[in-house]
């Protein structure tokens, strides 16, 4: 655990830059308000109750293997709230991640956001 704060519900382990909650979380990276069995989350906010393998997801519950989803529940292999087969999901997710690196988003203040940056 490093750079973690307000993890009031134990246990929480093997995480970096995890803020608020806990309760059985593991492998959480740059995420906030995640808990209740959250596993392998990157850049997520307010996602809980047995969520796993999520990237860039917000307000999701009981979800696994999703990328860039908002307010989904009880789904699997989704990108931008659209469900795919496992093979399609894995292929498309890798394409998106490469695209995020080769053509990153640049905001009005000139900040550049590639894959691996927490959204603001």
Buried (B, 14 or more C-beta within 10 A) or exposed (E): EEEBEEBEEEEBBBBBBBBBBBBBBBBBBBBBBBBBBBBBBBBBBBBBBEBBBBBBBBBBBBBBBBBBBEEBEEBBBBBEBEBBEEEEBEEBBEEBBEEBEEEEEEEEEEEEBEBEBBEE
